[in-house]
């Protein structure tokens, strides 16, 4: 290394020798001594060797243990395990005694000699002794609440094992009150049909469900819904209409309820919960000669996903009799408040089982509030039941059509709790409305009112025409959509049409067409697409499409490139397609296209716009290529092993799988037919998966590789492109690179991957002041290996996000994020970039998009 101080220079090599070349300078010696002193300190520091010891601590079920104390006897170094059970220490070379301890488990002492990085995984054994007062973190306890909780933790495996595999009948009653209707909207609803005495029933919804549940373990459940009755317009927003909605079992270390939160919650009835919660005795009473303890549960700051409330425990058996816990709204995309209350009973003198549980929830904004309550009762337990080996599979719930057709006498027989006066009024009210609203006269009047042509519909919202008897719907766009000023080649007049028919079997038929006329070039474009869903259960469909429109050469390009004229061409094609789930989790999609592809070089454009954007957009002229025809075939296979699902009478609801999804796509251009000249073969395959890491958040990844197997006649429009990053905007991190400097084609085999981890507050929420801001952390990155540029590219990003509500719809939420992106490559350098992103909540799919 060469360094300069004024007029002299010196070179050095650490740990070797020093050679000084001295020139003339008045402060030469002072600077020289300082440099040598700093060099000696650096050499001394480098001479010390440190190593890293790391691993994971679990119980005998291989479940991660949080807050386990890890200490080195010969050193001051120590730590506690994270919420996923991992730990890490950096120490000097040497021999150490590793002491691992946690309340409720036997302490382990391990002797380790460190002369390299070392991984030590540890399985803790439960302490069978009754003395559980030794705890690493000493807490002064004024009452016996924590001691009682310890006893429950120690006995919980025996409490749960007593029931064995079991069956139970569940009755569910869910009610929602919608207060989002304003005075004007209520006035529109109230009529001769809605008597004023029932005004409090407007916006109310109610669903009753009777089901039989078979349970062997948390992973092995199967239910059959025997009866389902829904009343009201908002019944789809009700929670817990099936046992698949979640398992609120607080005997588990983690309470996993993905239907309300991606993040599992730490149970107070766990050894990690002893450190994450504060317990306080609220009440002690006697029942049947046994003491009953009511204990308050409040979270500390050391854990992110915790509940708050109280629980009641019986002395000597140490079983839970009652729980009432509120879940933090921070982790609930759909709710501002969510509470579960449970009662237990001793069944058949054998096991403590749920007697009932009640869910209370609401979401609100300044002027609206949507509140709901669901009561679930349990009866007819059959404990220690033997199930057939193949009884439990990937179908976790089934509902026959007959379940939706049960009459009032059936429900009067199976209800385990009586209806309130208001609920009885509501059912009678909805039944009377149903009878009136399903008469021919009423239905005809509704159809007539809907089909009435008004200026508001024609001008702003579009005209809908319904043929009720034939179950047909037509939609005509409004006048304001007829003129499209910002299109390639200038403004265009546009006319569209939409037709839809759904059958009682849930099969459907969709027809969409549009036609446009370009004023500057006097050209006509348009498309017609027909789609037929013929198998709703296995998502079987076929489609036909005829199209003549301006398309983009690379549809997925960055927005800065998509607004350029160089990204457009004229695409004329006829396409047929088909899709079907041919086996559970295995989807097959096929498509065939006959395309006549033309350049748009000859089209007239706006010269004035060109002059305005000259300094902003480069290469803003259409790409010229010789016209050609092509025939394409596309086959895509997607397979997810052990995909769990719910069977409805005419459809299948996919719940997902713990296994990754494998996808393969093959695209072929066939030379010859219809004067086709394109000739290539393209193969792509990869993996994608979403993984829950417990309290540390969720991780998802996508990785793929692709190449052209044949490039005999590969045209510009058939290139496989890699898109550049978008300026200012943070795009979908599962598909896009944020900082790639340009868009370029890929002809040889390439590899890329994306990984995203959402902490869901696991880090920030442990800082009290920041926790109030309700921020969320996200990190991720990606890589690209492309032979064309001999490119090795990688990027990392980190961001902070916050959830907001749509001001006009309290049920709809979105996330706004700020991100910092950095990247490295062997061919170019990018500075650190700052971007903003926007994500919406998809209620139907229960995920952020």
Secondary structure, DSSP 8 states (H G I E B T S, - for coil): -EEEETTEEEEEETTTEEEEE----TTHHHHHHHHHHHHHHHHHHHHS-EEEEEEEEE-TT--B-SS-EEEETTSS-EEE--TTSEEEEEEESEEEEEEEE-TTB--EEEEEEESS-EE--EE--B--SS-----SS----SSSHHHHHHHHHHHHHHHHHTT-SEEEEEEEEEEEEE----HHHHHHH-STTS-GGGGGGTTEEEEEEEEEEEESSSS-EEEEEEEEEEESTTGGG-S-SSGGG----TTSSEE--TTT-SS-EE-SSSHHHHHHEEEEEEEEEEETTEEEEEEEEEE-SS-SSBEEEEEEEETTT--EEEEEEEE-GGG-SS-SEEEEEEEEEEETTTEEEEEEEEEEEEEE-SS-EEEEEEEEEEEEEE-S----TTSS-SEEEEE-GGGGG--HHHHHHH-SS---HHHHHHHHHHHHHHHHHTSHHHHHHHHHHHH---HHIIIII-EEEEETTTTEEEEE--GGGSEE-SSTTS-EEEEEEEEEEE-TTS-EEEEEEEEEEETTTTEEEEEEEEEEEEETTTTEEEEEEEEEEEEESSTTS-HHHHTSGGGEEEEEEEEEEEEEEEETTEEEEEEEEEEEEE--TTS---HHHHHHTTTT-SS-S------EEEEEEEEEEEEETT-EEEE-SS-EEEEE-SS-EEEEEEEEEESSGGGB--EEEEEEEEEEEEEE-GGG-EEEEEEEEEEEEEEEE--GGG-EEE----SSB---TTT--SS----EEE-S-EEEEEEEEE-TTTTGGGSHHHHTTTEEEEEEEEEEEEGGGTEEEEEEEEEEEEEEEETTEEEEEEEEEEEEEEEEESS-----EEEEEEEEEETTTTEE-
